[in-house]
């Protein structure tokens, strides 16, 4: 059996959603949002380090679906790194 480009791409695509669900739970995103609001902040950020899932454009889309009333955007960070910011004030 030969491994194909399409097969590997599908495996990568299929792995994203289960990873995201685990990440949201493990990262305690909801808890961090509430804690930040309680301390007077209006946003939290996650650095998209070397994790390819976090660097994927789907990551922001899934966060937007997970928290539809919040603003989710990707921002430049230090030296070729990016962060994703979740905010709740205009």
Secondary structure, DSSP 8 states (H G I E B T S, - for coil): ----HHHHHHHHHHHHHHHHHHHHHHTTHHHHHHHHHHTT-SEEEEEE-S-HHHHSHHHHHHHHHHTTTSEEEEEE-STT-EEEEEE---
